[in-house]
Amino acid sequence: MSQNVSVWGRFRHLARQRGARPARTRREPELREWAGGSDALTLAVLVYDGASTSDIELPARRLSARLGSKVRFVAARSGPHHGVEPSQTVIASAPVSAIAHPELLLVPGGLGWQLLAHDDELMSWLATAAAGAQGVLAVSTGTLVLAATGWLDGTASAGHWLGQDQLAGLGADPVPDGIRLGKQAHLVTASGARAGVEAADLLADTIRWGH
């Protein structure tokens, strides 16, 4: 537990250095889901308080553009969630139970990832959604959330550089940067938002062309 607290403190310190704001302001912009065609694949994006909105928006928009998918923000509870980096409010229109089997799944990183890992109901949904999805992308500390379900056991996985020890402790084989294609061809992990865009392209190519 002391190791978790120490790492959590380092994440909070890093966020403060980057100007993350813990409180919502009236001028704070909102990030809302967007729609594809009537027969589009559903991309479920897991959101939560403290999620990095750059981890959400950049990879999600790339996946949506490449695959024509509609984006749905889901959470343990529906409603607004305060994001960071850059600070925005993400509007989750539905609880995770409303989208049991999404075709695509995005797990972003953020300062609130540890709380997710202790939510048994949410972890159960995440494991089931990942198992049935055509494509799964985890970004930054979102890789830690996915690893907490057991999905990354023995898998080379990219994630936030401050979480490498914890990623190994959760059974994954951590790599410090870039992107990694998992043992399951439909699973991609990325070290951060920019790498997440490249990872989204890799995942889209894998889904469309089967390689």
FIKOLNU-838013 format. One record per residue: x, y, z of N, C-alpha, C in turn. Coordinates in steps of 0.05 Angstrom, whole numbers, plus 5000, padded with zeros to 4 digits. Atoms other than C-alpha are relative to their C-alpha. Example, Ala and Ser with C-alpha at 12.3 -4.5 7.8 and 13.67 -1.06 7.14 Angstrom:
% FIKOLNU-838013
501849765000524649105156501850245000498449764999527349795143498550225014
% end
This chain:
% FIKOLNU-838013
501749765000500050005000501750255000498349764999505750495016501150064973499049955027508550394946497950144983502249895015501750554916499750305007500449724992501151194957502350174990497749855010508251404937499750064971500349965029506951304863497750194995502249825003500151644869500850295006499149734994503552244901501750114977498449915022508452274843498350084976501949925021502752284793498750275005501349754993499252844830502050234997498049795002505753244834500550074970499549955028506953154759497750154988502449865010499853374744500050305007499949724991500754004785502150164984497949885016507254154747499050074972501049965026503454104682497550184999502149814999498054574706497249885001502750124998492354074717498550135023501649874980486754394756497949815012501850204987482853974807497150095001502749904996476654424808498950104973501349905024471654564753499450305002500849725001470655284731497850034980502349955018464755584695500850014971499049975028468955714633501149744989498750255009471455004629498449884976501350115023469854704560499049725005501150274997465954064552500849834976499450195021467953454513497749804999502450165003461853094486500449784979499850225019460952444448499050094972500949945027459852454373499149754985501450235013455952014325501249944972499350095027457751614263497449944985502450085015452951304213498349815016502050174985446950884233501149725004498950274997450850234223502950015009497249974991457450494253500649835024499150144976461450104303499950195024500149834975460750354375502749995014497649984984467050604408499350105028500649924973465950604483502650105013497749874987470651084519499450015030500450004971471350964594500950275011499249744988471251644630499649995030500149984971472151834703501250265008498849764989474052414747503149985000497150005002481352584733501149884975499050115026481652254664501350224984498649815018486452584615498350034975501749965023482052894562501649994974498450035025487852894512500249704994499950295005488252134522497349904988502650075010480852114505499650114971500849875025479952614448501849924977498250055023486152494405499749724989500450275010485751734400497249944990502850065007478151714398499350134973500649875026477652214341501449864977498550145021482951834302498649734993501550255004479351164312497450054986502549945012472751484294500350074971499649925027475551794231500949764982499050225015479051154209497949784995501950225001473350674224497150094997502749905001467351124220498349945024501450094976465450944291498650235013501349804982460651314337501249975028498750004974463551504404498050045022501749984976459951384469501750015025498549984975462751614535498449855022501350164979461151114591501650025025498749984975462751114664498549835021501350144978461150784731497450135006502549854997455851334736499950194977500449815022452951754680500250295011499949724992453552514681502850124995497549865005459353014680502349895017497550094987466452804698502250214994497949805004472153294709502549884990497550115011478153144665502350195004497549844997485253404664501649974974498050015021490753554613498849984972500949754988487553984585497549965016502450034983482154084637497550044984502649985013475253944609498149835016502050184989468753644632499149814978500850215019467152984597497249915009502750074994459752824593499549714993500750285005458352084602497049974998502950015004451451954573498849755012501150254991450851254601501949865019498350184983453350784656501049774983498850215016457750224631498149774995501850225003452149724641498150034976501849955023448250054584501349924974498650095024453649854533501749765008498750244990455349144552502149894981498350125020458648944487500850194978499249815020461949524450501949864979498250115020465549364385502950105004497449874995471249834404500150115029499749914972473950024473502550175003497749834994478550594494500150055030499649954971481350634565502250215003498149794997484751304576501350015027498749974975489651474630499050255015500849774985488952004684500649965030499350014971489852164758498149835016501950154985483651774778500049704995499950285009485851094751499949805024499950194978487050784820497349945011502750044991479850884841498549804983501350195018477550504780500949715006499050274996482049914796498949875025501250114976478549834863496949984998502850035005471549834833499449734987500350285010469849094826498049984977502150015020463549204785501150124973498949885024467149664736502149834988497950175010473049194730498849754986501350225013468348624714498950084973501049905026465049034659502350034980497749955018471849234631501149744989498950265009474348514628498149884979501950125019467948284593499950164974500049845024467948874544502549964984497550045014475248774527500049724986500150275012474048034514498349984975501950015023468348164465500550204979499749785019470948784430501849914976498450045024473848784359502750145003497649854995479049284383500150135027499749884973481749524450502650175000497749824998486350124461500250115029499649894974489250314529502350204998498149785003493150964537501150095027498749904976498151184591499249835024500750154977495650984660497449844996502250185007489550684626500949724996498950265002494150104613500049865028500150114973494550004689497249915007502850084994486949984693499449744986500550255015486649454638501549775012498450214988492249064671498849905026501250084975488349054736497849794996502050215006483148604701501349744994498650245007488548094685500449974970499850025029488148234611502850024988497349955010495448424604502149815012498150194987498547834642501949894979497950105018505147664608500250134973500149865026503948174553501750255001498549765002508948704531498150244997502049794999505149344547501450285004499049724996506650094539498150155018501649844982504250574592501650245011498749764989505951194632502749925013497350074990513351214651500149985030500050024970511751324725498749755010501450244991507550694727501249744993498750255009512550184702500149785021499850204979513549834768497349895007502750104994506149794782498949834977500950155023504849544712501149715002498750264996509748974725498749855023501350124977506448844792497249894994502750095009499748754756500249784979499750235017502748204713500850054971499349935027504448584649503150014998497249975005511348634617500450294990500149725008512349394616502350084981498049885017515949774561499850315004500049734991517850504573498550214983501249795017514950864513498949874974500950095026511650814445497349855002502550165001506150304428500849714998499550295002505549554433497449874992502250175008500949064398500149755018500150214981498648544448500049724987500150285010498647784442497449964984502550005015491447864421500250244980499549805021491848244354498250245002501849774999486048694372500650185024499349854975489548974435502550174995497749825003494149584431500250185025499549834977497349974488501950234991498449775008500550664484500950155025498849874977505051074530498750275007501349744995501151734522498250084977502049915019496352144481501150004972498949995027500952264422500549724989499750275009502951544419497449864996502750115003495551394426498950044973500949955028494251704358501249794981498750215016499351244326498949725006501150264992496550664365497249974988502750015012489550834340500249924970499650085028492150784268500749714998499250285001495350114283497649825006502450164994488949854314498050014977501849985023484750114256500949834977499050175022489349774206499649705006500350284992489049124246497149914996502850075003481449144246499249984971500949985028480649344173501449794983498450175018486148914143500949745012499350264987487348364194502949955003497150044994494748494206501050195020
% end
